[in-house]
Amino acid sequence: MQHDERVILFGLDVTDHKRIFGSTVGLIEQFGSQRCFATPLSEDAMTGFALGAALNGLRPVHVHIRVDFLLLAMNQLVNMISCYRYMTAGKLSVPLVIRAVVGRGWGQSFQHSKSLQSVFAHIPGLKVVMPTTPADAKGLLISSIRDDNPVIFLEHRWLYDTEDEVDENMDSIPLGKANVLLSGNDFTVIAISWMNVEALKAADVLKKRGIHIEVIDPRTIVPLDRETLIVSVQKTRRCLVADYDWLFCGVSAEISALISETCFGLLKSPVRRLGFANTPCPSSRVLENAFYPNAKDIVRAIEQELALKPMDLSQESFYSYEQKFRGPF
């Protein structure tokens, strides 16, 4: 917003006291109400407003808060926004970023817990980004805002609390380039969004018994960095896809098909997948823990694939963030 006056930010609650988990703090004070403003609770209308703004020379960033209710704007997304560049033969572009929150916490249950990246990735013309680290959140958002195509930018609510060093001079991170979070030779784990946090925890546990897994964060679902994923599996010859979504017809199925098609002759075992339980999300903490996979599930899945006796995990701490999280206010 400092470098490009065409960039505006708007959406439900972007100016209230919570400031979208703190991610819009200071913006209205610095840029004023013409470039940062709250909107009515009308997803379809506000997404249409964003489309009009993008077509008329602005670079809007539209915050939808929970991704569940972005479904109310699917007509705008599927029949309008994603198609404009194609149906005008490139004469018009839609430089629009839609930010939406995914993730669990404090009994979100079935109306505030979805991810839906596979739904958006299925639509030609939309790019889908899911950052994990603070640096990725910065660099990928910059790239998304500068992109002349519409981008769905999905942010896990628990990741807002993560801390790390971010270079102030760092600029954009290109879309379509995966990040190898941890190198290893025994097993490839392709993890999405929060599942990278769980995968790194699982890596610490498995390292104690001499198993070194490679953790890869695709960062962008569309475009997908196929090469980095394939090269890793060619090295380890085993693969687990840990998606933050339901499994059936999901991104994990697409990645599994990619690995199976390109690495079939090298694989020592079929590609394994982890994701949400095949049910609407429950609201109780105990059932939530059964619904969402975590590091323990990754450890057990890899042990099964390697035909290893399950290790004693009684001294390990899992569900650590679930115990800390007390709500968004």
N, C-alpha and C positions, 0 to 999 in steps of 0.2 A: 504493500500500500504506500510505502514511502517512495518506492522507485517508479510506481506506475499509478497515476491518478485515475486510470480506468478501472482499477480494482475496487469493488465495493463488497461489503459483507452484510448479510441480513438473514433473519430467520427468527423463529420463536425463541424468546428468552436470551438472545445474544447480548442484551444490555441489562439483564436483571442482576440481582446480587450474586448469583452463582456463576454467571458468565460462562456457561457451557463447560462445567468442571474446571473453570479457570482459564480456558483456552482463548477467551476473547477479552481478557482483562486489559483495560487501558485503551482500547481501540476507539470507543466513542469519545473519550476525553481527548485523544490525539487527533482524530480525523473528523469528528463532528457527526451530527445526526443525518447528514445527507449521504455519508459513505458507510455508516455503521448504524443499523436501526433494527428494531424488533418488528415483527409482522403479526398479522392475525393468524389464528389457528385454522388455516385453510390450505392444506398441502397442495391440492391441485391448482388452485388459483396462484399461489405463490411460486410454484414451479413454472407456470405459464409466464408469470412476471419475469422470472429469471431468464427464460428463453427469449423474451422480448428484449430484455436488457442486453443479452449477449449478441443478439442479431443487430443491435443498434450501436455497437462499438464499445460496450463496457465489458469488463471481465468479472462477472459476479461470482461470489462465493456464497452459496445458499446453505444454511445450516438447518437440517431437518430434525435434529436431536435423535430420536429413536428411529432406527431403520424400519421397524415394523410399519410405521405410518407413512413411509415413503411409498408403500403400496397404493396409497390413495392418489398418487401422482403418476401411476403407471401409464395412463393414456398419454400424458405429456412426454414421458420418457421413451416409450416404445414407438408411438405413432408420430411424434413430432421431433423431439430433441435429437434422438439417435439417427434420424433420417435426413435432416436438413442438408447436410453437406453432400450426401449422395443424390438427393432429388434436385439439387441445384447445380449438379456437375462441378462442385467445388467452388462455386461463386460465393456461397454463403457458408460461414463457419459458426460454430456454437462454442466459444471459449468459456465454458461454464463448469464450475466445481460444485458438487453437492456433497457436503460433509454430513455423515450420519453416524450415530453411536451404536455399537453392538456390544454384547457382553452381559454377564450375569451380575448378581449382587442383591442382597437384602430382599429376597423373595420376589423377583421381577415377574416370575411365572410366564404364562404363554403369550401375553400381549406386549411384553417389553424385553424379549430375550432372543429374538431371531438374529441371524446374520445375513442370509439371503444373497451372498456374493455370487452363488451359482445362477441365481435368477438374472442378475444384471449382466453377468459375464456371457449369458446366452444370447444377448441382444447385440447384433452387429452395430458398430458405431459408438458404443459406450466403452470407456476404459474403466477398469476397476482396480483400486489401490488399497492395500491393507498394511500400513506401517506397523512395525513393532518397536523399534528403538527410538529414543528422542531425536537422534540425528536423522533417522529416516523420516520421522514425522515432519521435520523441518524441510529437508531436501526434497522429498517427494511432493510435499504440498506446493513448494515453489515451482517445481516442474509441472504440476497439475494446473496451476494457475496460468502458467505461460503457454500451456498446450492449447491449440486451436480446436480441440475436440472436447466433448463433454466427458467429465471424469466423476465417477462415484468414489468418494474417499471415505472408507469405513474405519472408524477409530474405536478400539476396545476401551471400555470405560475404566478398567483397572490400569491400563497403560498410562493414563493421565498422571498417575502417582509415581511412575518410574523416574529415576534420576540417573543422569549420566553426563559426561563431559561432551559438549557440543561446540565445535569450532565456530566462533562468531563470524569468521571470514568464509566459512563453508557456504557454497552457493547451492545450486540444485543437484539432485541425484536423478539420473536419467530413468524414465519409466521403462520397464521391460528388462531390468537387470537384477538378477537374484543376488542375495547376500549370503555368503558362507559364514555362518556365525561361529561354527566350530568344525575343525578338520578332524577326520578320523578315517580309519581303513576297514572297520568291521561291519558297519551298517550305516545306510543313509536314512536319515529322518528328514522328510520334507514337511515342514510345519508352517502353519498359517496363523498370523496374528498372535493371540495370547498363547497358542500352543507352542510357540517358540520358547516362551518362558518355562513351560512344563518340560519341553524337550531338553533344555539345558540343565534343568534339575535332574532329569533322568540320566543325562550324560554323566553328571557327578556321581550318581549312585552306581551306574554300570562300570565306571572307571575303577571302582574298588575291587571289581572282580576281573579286571584286565580287558574289558570290552570298551573299545573306543569308537563312538558313533560320530558320524558327520551330520551336523544340523544345518539345513539350508532353508532360508526364508525367501520364498519367491518375491515377496514385497508387492509385486503387481500381478494380479490374476490375469488381467488383460492390459497390455500384452504380457504373455508368459515367456520367461527365459527358459526355453526348452533345453538349450545347449548345456547350461550349468547343471541342470537336474540330471540329464543323461550322462554327462561326464562323470558325475559323482557315483551314479549307480554302476557304471561300467567299471569303476574302481572297486567298490565294495561288494557288488553283485547281490546285494540285498537292499530292500526298500520298504519303509513304512511311511505312509502319508497320514499326518495328524492334522485333520481339518477342523476348523471351528464352525461346524455346521452339521446338518444331517448328512448321512452318507449317500442315500439313494438319489441318483441323478445329480450328485454334487460335484464340486471341484475336485474332491478326492478321487472320484470315479474317472474324471477326465485325465488327471495326472497319472493315475494307475494305468489307464489305457495307453497313454503316451509311453510310459516306461515299459509296459508289456510288449508294445509293438516294436520298440526300438532296441530293447535289451533282452529279448526273450531267450536268445541262445546263451546269454551270460548269467541269467538269474539262477541262483541256487535254490530259491523258493519263490512262490507267488508273492506279488506285492500285497502287503498288509495295510489295512486302513483302520483309523480310529476317528470317531466323530460322535455327535450327539446320539442319544438313545432315540429309537424310532417311536417317539411319542411327543405330544405337546409338553413343553417345559413345566415341571411342577414348581410349587412355590416354597415348600419346606426345605430347610437347609440340608437335611439328610437325603431327601430325594433329589435335590439339586446336585449333590455330590455324586449320586449314581447316574444322573443324566449327563453331566459334563465329564469327559475324560480328562485325566491329569497325568502327572509324571509317573505315578505308580502304574497306571494302565500301560504307559509306554514301556516301562521296565518289564512288566509281565509279558507284553506282546513280543518284545525282542528275545526274552528268555525262551519263549515257546518256539520262535522261529529258529533259534540256535540250538534247540533241543537241550536246554540247560535246566538243571534243577532250580526251582525258585529260591532266590536268596532271602535271608531273613531281613525284613524291612521294618521290624518293630522299633528300631532306634532312629529311623528316618522321619523327618518332618514333612508331611504332605498337607495340602489344603491350607498352607500358611496364610495366604491372602484372604481366604474365605473367613478365617477366624478374626482377621484384622478389620475387614470391611464393615462399616457401620451405617452406610447410607450416603447419599450424595450431598447432604445439606450441612 
